[in-house]
Amino acid sequence: MLARILNKGQIVIPKEIRKQLGLMPGDIVEVKLIGEKITIQPLRKSQTEEMRGIVKGKLSLKELEELYGNR
């Protein structure tokens, strides 16, 4: 797949790839330069971060981490 570099150096990850990887706006990716290649790898969220919106207002992130031990 091809992507165009925009004015501010931004690129758009094609929708098919974002969907396959479950990437959402705000997710963090790691960008590396390996020789003359650029790699983009998603950083996986911890279980507590993934549950953050489910129990919104009920438990803090710290309480969730204590409860689930950041598995």
GUBA-840985 format. One record per residue: x, y, z of N, C-alpha, C in turn; residue in one letter. Coordinates in Angstrom, 1 decimal, decimal comma, always signed. Each point is the difference from the previous one (the first is absolute). Layout:
N
<<X; Y; Z>; <X; Y; Z>; <X; Y; Z>; 'A'>
...
# end
This chain:
71
<<+0,8; -1,2; +0,0>; <-0,8; +1,2; +0,0>; <+0,9; +1,2; +0,0>; 'M'>
<<-0,5; +1,1; -0,5>; <+0,7; +1,2; -0,1>; <-0,7; +1,1; +0,9>; 'L'>
<<+0,8; +0,9; +0,5>; <-0,5; +1,2; +0,8>; <+0,8; +1,2; -0,5>; 'A'>
<<-0,7; +1,1; +0,1>; <+0,7; +1,3; -0,4>; <+0,4; +0,7; +1,2>; 'R'>
<<+1,1; +0,7; +0,0>; <+0,5; +0,8; +1,1>; <-0,6; +1,4; -0,2>; 'I'>
<<-0,7; +0,5; +1,1>; <-0,7; +1,3; -0,1>; <+1,0; +1,1; +0,4>; 'L'>
<<-0,5; +1,2; -0,1>; <+0,8; +1,2; +0,3>; <+0,8; +0,0; +1,3>; 'N'>
<<-0,6; -0,5; +1,1>; <+0,7; +0,0; +1,3>; <+0,7; -1,3; +0,2>; 'K'>
<<+0,3; -0,8; -1,0>; <+0,7; -1,3; +0,2>; <-1,0; -1,1; +0,4>; 'G'>
<<-1,3; +0,2; +0,1>; <-0,9; -1,0; +0,4>; <-0,3; -1,0; -1,1>; 'Q'>
<<-0,3; -1,2; +0,4>; <-0,5; -1,0; -1,0>; <-1,3; -0,6; +0,6>; 'I'>
<<-0,8; -0,5; -0,9>; <-1,2; -0,7; +0,4>; <+0,2; -1,5; -0,1>; 'V'>
<<-0,2; -0,7; +1,1>; <+0,1; -1,5; -0,1>; <-1,3; -0,4; -0,7>; 'I'>
<<+0,1; -0,8; -1,1>; <-1,2; -0,4; -0,7>; <-1,1; -0,7; +0,9>; 'P'>
<<-1,2; +0,3; -0,2>; <-1,2; -0,5; +0,8>; <+0,1; -1,5; +0,2>; 'K'>
<<+0,3; -0,8; -1,0>; <+0,0; -1,4; +0,1>; <+1,0; -0,5; +1,0>; 'E'>
<<+1,2; +0,7; +0,1>; <+1,0; -0,4; +0,9>; <-0,4; +0,4; +1,4>; 'I'>
<<-0,5; +1,3; +0,2>; <-0,5; +0,4; +1,3>; <-1,1; -0,9; +0,5>; 'R'>
<<-0,9; -0,5; -0,8>; <-1,0; -0,9; +0,4>; <+0,5; -1,3; +0,4>; 'K'>
<<+1,0; -0,6; -0,8>; <+0,6; -1,3; +0,4>; <+0,7; +0,1; +1,3>; 'Q'>
<<+0,6; +1,1; +0,3>; <+0,8; +0,1; +1,2>; <-0,8; +0,6; +1,2>; 'L'>
<<-1,2; +0,4; -0,3>; <-0,8; +0,6; +1,1>; <+0,4; +1,3; +0,4>; 'G'>
<<+0,7; +0,8; -0,9>; <+0,5; +1,3; +0,4>; <-1,1; +1,0; +0,0>; 'L'>
<<+0,0; +0,9; +1,0>; <-1,1; +1,0; +0,2>; <+0,7; +1,3; +0,2>; 'M'>
<<-0,7; +1,2; -0,3>; <+0,6; +1,3; +0,2>; <+0,5; +0,1; +1,5>; 'P'>
<<+1,2; +0,5; +0,1>; <+0,6; +0,2; +1,3>; <+0,9; -1,2; +0,4>; 'G'>
<<+0,0; -1,1; -0,7>; <+0,9; -1,1; +0,3>; <+1,4; +0,4; -0,3>; 'D'>
<<+1,0; -0,6; +0,7>; <+1,4; +0,4; -0,1>; <+0,7; -1,1; -0,9>; 'I'>
<<+0,8; +0,5; -1,0>; <+0,8; -0,9; -0,8>; <+1,4; +0,4; +0,2>; 'V'>
<<+0,9; -1,0; -0,2>; <+1,4; +0,2; +0,1>; <+0,6; +0,1; -1,4>; 'E'>
<<+0,7; +1,1; -0,3>; <+0,6; +0,2; -1,3>; <+1,5; -0,2; +0,1>; 'V'>
<<+0,6; -0,9; -0,8>; <+1,4; -0,3; +0,1>; <+0,6; +0,2; -1,4>; 'K'>
<<+1,3; +0,4; +0,0>; <+0,8; +0,0; -1,3>; <+0,9; -1,1; +0,1>; 'L'>
<<-0,1; -1,0; -0,9>; <+0,9; -1,2; +0,0>; <+0,7; +0,1; -1,4>; 'I'>
<<+1,3; +0,3; +0,0>; <+0,7; +0,2; -1,3>; <-0,7; +1,2; -0,7>; 'G'>
<<-0,5; -0,4; -1,2>; <-0,7; +1,0; -0,8>; <-1,5; -0,2; +0,0>; 'E'>
<<-0,5; -0,8; +1,0>; <-1,5; -0,3; +0,0>; <-0,6; +0,6; +1,3>; 'K'>
<<-1,2; +0,4; -0,2>; <-0,8; +0,5; +1,2>; <-1,0; -1,1; +0,4>; 'I'>
<<-0,1; -0,4; +1,3>; <-1,0; -0,9; +0,4>; <-0,9; +0,7; +1,0>; 'T'>
<<-1,3; -0,4; -0,1>; <-1,0; +0,5; +0,9>; <-0,6; -1,2; +0,7>; 'I'>
<<+0,1; +0,0; +1,4>; <-0,6; -1,1; +0,7>; <-0,8; +0,5; +1,1>; 'Q'>
<<-1,3; -0,5; +0,1>; <-0,9; +0,4; +1,1>; <+0,5; -0,5; +1,3>; 'P'>
<<-0,1; +0,9; +1,1>; <+0,3; -0,4; +1,3>; <-1,3; -0,5; +0,6>; 'L'>
<<+0,0; -1,2; +0,6>; <-1,1; -0,6; +0,5>; <-0,4; +0,6; +1,4>; 'R'>
<<-1,3; +0,2; +0,2>; <-0,4; +0,6; +1,2>; <+0,0; -1,1; +1,1>; 'K'>
<<+0,1; +0,5; +1,2>; <-0,1; -0,9; +1,1>; <-1,5; -0,4; +0,2>; 'S'>
<<-0,2; -1,0; +0,7>; <-1,4; -0,5; +0,2>; <-0,8; +1,1; +0,8>; 'Q'>
<<+0,7; +0,7; +0,9>; <-0,7; +1,1; +0,7>; <-0,4; +1,2; -0,8>; 'T'>
<<+0,9; +0,3; -1,0>; <-0,3; +1,1; -0,9>; <-1,2; -0,4; -0,9>; 'E'>
<<+0,0; -1,2; -0,5>; <-1,1; -0,5; -0,8>; <-1,4; +0,1; +0,7>; 'E'>
<<+0,0; -0,3; +1,3>; <-1,2; +0,0; +0,8>; <-0,4; +1,4; +0,5>; 'M'>
<<+0,9; +1,0; -0,2>; <-0,2; +1,3; +0,6>; <-1,4; +0,6; -0,3>; 'R'>
<<-0,5; -0,1; -1,2>; <-1,3; +0,6; -0,4>; <-1,2; -0,8; +0,5>; 'G'>
<<+0,2; -1,3; +0,2>; <-1,1; -0,9; +0,4>; <-0,5; +0,4; +1,4>; 'I'>
<<+0,9; +0,3; +0,9>; <-0,3; +0,2; +1,4>; <+0,1; +1,5; +0,4>; 'V'>
<<-0,1; +0,9; -1,0>; <+0,2; +1,4; +0,1>; <-0,8; +0,5; +1,3>; 'K'>
<<+0,8; +0,7; +0,8>; <-0,7; +0,7; +1,1>; <-0,1; -1,0; +1,2>; 'G'>
<<+0,3; -1,2; -0,1>; <-0,2; -1,0; +1,0>; <+1,4; -0,3; +0,8>; 'K'>
<<+1,0; -0,2; -0,8>; <+1,3; -0,3; +0,6>; <+1,1; +0,9; -0,7>; 'L'>
<<+1,0; +0,4; +0,7>; <+1,1; +0,7; -0,6>; <+0,9; -1,0; -0,7>; 'S'>
<<+0,9; +0,5; -0,9>; <+0,9; -0,8; -0,7>; <+0,9; -0,8; +1,0>; 'L'>
<<+0,4; +0,7; +1,1>; <+0,9; -0,6; +1,0>; <-0,8; -1,2; +0,7>; 'K'>
<<-1,3; +0,3; +0,3>; <-0,8; -1,1; +0,6>; <-0,2; -1,2; -0,9>; 'E'>
<<-0,1; +0,3; -1,3>; <-0,1; -1,1; -1,0>; <+1,2; -0,8; +0,0>; 'L'>
<<+1,2; +0,7; -0,1>; <+1,3; -0,7; +0,0>; <+0,2; -0,9; +1,2>; 'E'>
<<-0,4; +0,5; +1,2>; <+0,1; -0,8; +1,2>; <-0,9; -1,2; +0,0>; 'E'>
<<-1,2; +0,2; -0,6>; <-1,0; -1,1; -0,1>; <+0,4; -1,1; -0,9>; 'L'>
<<+0,5; +0,4; -1,2>; <+0,4; -0,9; -1,0>; <+1,5; -0,3; -0,1>; 'Y'>
<<+0,8; +0,7; +0,8>; <+1,4; -0,3; +0,0>; <+0,7; +0,3; -1,3>; 'G'>
<<-0,5; +0,8; -0,8>; <+0,6; +0,4; -1,3>; <+0,5; -1,2; -0,8>; 'N'>
<<-0,9; -1,0; -0,1>; <+0,3; -1,3; -0,7>; <+0,5; +0,1; -1,4>; 'R'>
# end
